[in-house]
């Protein structure tokens, strides 16, 4: 058994550092204090829809807070980030706003207050909600201070500094009410019109700023005159402040790589690739170096960290399992074995996935067991642990770039490993998971020779790195597809891999986990990743957020659109609009005009989808607003298609740039023997072509 699979998880980390370096972030809370101020809603503040909102809030809280029925600060931050798109400081401010008893735990009543105050906003005139909002505003400005980031409890006498108050006033002046008031004076003068010609909404003489605009000459002339600067001074504003904001303290603002501060993580990871191949030989000290002056420990045990440089929370996310837990150790074993196989693929002669490690050899190597009973048990444990992580995230997950997006894999495990070995493996030991998030866009099973291997690795990655790995559902992650695909389907594959006595329990466990998969991912707020397409485009991101799970079928109209629809393969006028799809069953094909209207309405730049094999692994469509992505190469051996992934990373212009990364096809020679596990078994000639076409339509 590898060293990192042993129960002594701290064995390889060397001498302990200072106690506060590895101190748990969420200590056991103290007993509630006798604070009389309670943030509760009285009976006369109940609104007409409040009962239903509270019921929904309670059900949501109990699901997300299980099994403890309370949320720690870090857990709430993760929930608010995914479900409400709150940034970290905003989420912390909301947490402290309702934590009047300083227990550092949020109950369902406090959760409901935050939800009503900032999400539902149905009780606009409630005094309690108004106080919650004011408290959150206060905390949002003071929690940015380094000395307060690592405090165990909030000091009651803490005050807002002058600089923080100044930031509060600056943001207050940028509020909509103040901006509209000032606009009535400034905007018409920028266009050479008399003062007051522009209303608070920007209207003047039947035209708008949006339609007529402000020319550069009128802009510069007006601000160079005497009258407009005097009016602006009377309003307390100056263009000099904007010019000064271009460069502060010698550093450009909003520039890639500029962060508010650097913090130190409490743990160092060790690469173990060659640990068993040699042992270090102690050498005599070099002359001139006194080893007694510099201690040998990486972190001196008597050192106390400055709170402003101490990292808060685990980088893997608040729901990640503890490093000594069985779930972590099992996931670690699977990921480590897959990483070793990924490195080996670069040294081997290239081959089709179906000809590589047959008869469950790869699965046994990943799970470190050979008997079907033990393999089934470990698959169930992985599936259960993964389901917990999926249930803690919404149906539309939000992903921070840089991000790698993968298309259909369909059980071609070797192709996935080749993409990892060529473009980076998702691991914190020699990989890029600490700097890059991953999105796997469905269709991991059916047709390929290594369906279970793909599922086990993706589940293990989600368990190990829940805040960095995102699994999006495809149309093949349903029981009906697993069964209807017959000998190519996941059901038949499970029976072949685990035998007639042990396939049923892990099969149900895997599909129970599939039922909790989200249906889409939003990367950087501007790229929507979903499996099929946008269908008729009549729905939006809010509808995706409201998709109910667990979901055992795709009968919902929106879900059917997302999982099954296809784009037209032409930008010509004849393919605009919505058309019937050859797949049948009410599935549609959508044109470039539908994609454009959807993106403009939802504030999306690009849609990345999968679902259809493309010759080069990716295909740019619909005037660049849509990309089809397919990661399984040589999907039909005679077609020789490439596989691909797409990397989304910020560029020097502040844009999120998409970089396709291809895995070149395997050149099948005339003497090559087709694998029994690949789609080449569908036959040759006209009948074979027809069968392959119909199979591809699934």
ABEGO torsion letter per residue (X at the ends): XBAAABABAAAAAEBBBBAAAABBABBBBBBBBBBABBBBBBAAABBAAAAAAAAAAAAAAAAAAOAAGBBBAAAAAAAAAAAAGBBAAAAAAAAAAABAAGAGBBBAAAAAAAAAAAAAGABAABAAAAAAAAAAAAAAAAAABAAAAABABBBAABBBBAAAAAAAAAAAAABAAAAAAAAAAAAAAAAGBBBGABBAAGBBGGBBAAAAEBBAAAAAAAAABAAAAAAAAAAGBBAAAAAAAABBGGBBBGBBGBBABBBBBABBBBBAAAAAABBBBBBBBBBGBBAAABBABABBAABBBBAAABBBEBAAEAABBBAABAAAAAAAAAAAAAAAAAAAAAABBBBBAAABGBGGAAAAAAAGBABAAAAAAAAAAAAAAAAAAAAABBABBBBBOBBBBBBBAGGBAAAAAAAAAAAEBBBABGBAAAABBBBBAEGABEGBABAAAAAAAAAAAAAABAAABBBBBBAAABAAAAAAAEAABAAAAAAAAAEAAAAAAAAAAAAAAAAABBABBBBGGABBBBABBAEAGABBAAAAAABBOBBABAABAAAAAAAABBBBABABAAABEBBBBAAEGGBBBBBAAAAAAAAAAAGBABBBBBGBBBAAGBBBBGGGABBBBBABBGABAAAGBBBBBBBBBBBAAGBBBBBBBBBBBBBBBAABBBBAABAAAAEBEAAAAAAAAAAAAX
